[in-house]
Amino acid sequence: MYDADRQEALRLISDAKAILGVTHVAPDGDAIGSLLGLGLLLRQLGKSKVTLACDDGVPEKYRFLPGAADVVRSTRGRFDLILALDCSDERRCGRVFRAASTGRAPVINIDHHVTNTEYGEVNIVLPDTVATTESLFRLMRAWGLELDPDLASCLLTGLVTDTLCFRTANVTPEVMRVAAELMKGGADLSDITARTVNRRPYDSIRFWGALLETVQLDDRVVSVHSSAASRRGSGYPANGDASVVSLLITAQEADIAVSFVETDEGKVEVSFRAKPGFDVSGIALDLGGGGHRVASGCTVEDPLDPTRNRVMEMVKRARREQLARQ
């Protein structure tokens, strides 16, 4: 099936004149790396009319990547083809995707999340890869395209950020071989790690301070929350939790970590992390989101406090059920 899907994807790309590439709201390194990597691959395929878009734009820490300045937050006109990168479901693709998809352009869905809903006409979903950029690396090889330093940097960024510098349980010898190929292709591992993992904007550190004032531990579930006003007051401009949930899960007394951040539109961005042996992907999927067993997220269109109460009960119940089965 994978062989047929990748050939159909190549056919659709070859036939299309105006192409839109999108990635998910509150983008991380894999989202931006795969989006920019896609743009470079499409250029190799001779496509000149390509628009790359993301509702929330490119976070500052990823603006060093080639092509980042070309990513837009809204689009005009019609497209012959839409490629969605690193989006487990249509809601995560955001407004720019919904606006463009009304023209009934076919969708190629390229992802690695086990909870992907396969919403595209062509679905290249590879859960055995650690990042969507690794999935793109496989497509690059299958399509006979070339690796250059710009492309290698984009793809390695996804691997580094989605594996927390190759520290997650799904890292295999094959992943390390792909990373080595990208480094041979011109990607600078130490520079990418320094820029994406070892540095963060001051406003995100201030936002962490506001979030950590709300930290609670209940039944081995650690959580934080923020209203939109609190987030704005800290100076943090983006939606999402500035990756604080990855800090929370390091607590020795916690099995699962959850963050709740209210957006300017009154929705709530929920991020989950879990220790090995626990699975938060099903909770995210039940709430309209998705992700991995130990790292998932969703957007809930309810007020902050009711969302917190409902989701925390879901998480604690799921944890107890999973513990009973161990």
C-alpha positions, 0 to 999 in steps of 0.5 A: 500500500505504501508503494502505491500511495507514494506513487499516487502522491508523486503523480498528483504533484506532477499534475498540479500547478498551484500547490499548498503545503500546510502544517499544524497549529502551534508548530514544533520543530518537526512541523516546521522542518517537514513543511520547509523540507517539503518546499525544497522537495517540490522545488526539485520536482520542478514546482515553482508555484508553491505556498507554504502556510501555518496558522501560527507562523514560524516560531522564532527558534526555527527561523534560522531554517532555510525558507522560513521567511517564506511561510505565510499565515493566510492564503488567497486564490485556489490550489490544485493540490494540498499537502498536509504535514505532521497533522494527525487530523484536519482540525490540527491543520488550522484555518488556512487548511480549511479555507483552502480545502473548500475548493475541493483540491485533493489532499496528500496527508504525510504524517507519523502519528499513530492516531492519524485519521487518514483524512487525505485522498492519499495518506502516507502515514508511517507510525514506525518513523520518529518524525514526519521529517523521517517520513519525508526522507523516505519519500525523498529516497523513493522518488530519487531526489537529492539531499543538499545542506538546506534539505538536510538541515530541515529534516534533521531538525524534525528528528532532533526535536521530536526525539528530544535529541535522540532520547525517546524510547522509539529511537532505533539504529535506523533512526541514527543511520538516517541522522548520520545521512543527514549530517553527511548531507550537510546538516550541523547537528550541534548547531541545530541542537543548540538553536532548537533544544538548548535555547529558548526566547526570554518571553517563553521563560517568563511564560513558564514562570506564570505556568509553574505558579499553577502547578498541581500534582494529583494522583501522579498527574502533574498539570499547569494552566494559563488563561489567555490574559495570563499568557499575554501578560507574560509577553508570550505571543504564540498559542501553546505551552512553550513546551513546559509539559516536557519539563513537567513529565520529568517530575519523579512523582508523576506518570502523566503531565498535562498543560492547559493554555487558553487561546485568544479565541477562547479555545484550550490547547491541551498537551499531554506527556507520559512516562514509558508504560503509559499511553496518552494518545487515546485521550487526545484522540477522544478529545479530537486530537492525536499524537503518540503514546507518550506525547499527544495534544488536542484543542478543546472548544470549551472554557478553560476551567470546565475543560481542565476538570473534565480532562483531568478526570479522563487522564486520572481514570485512564492512568488507573486503568492502564496501571491495572493492566500492567 
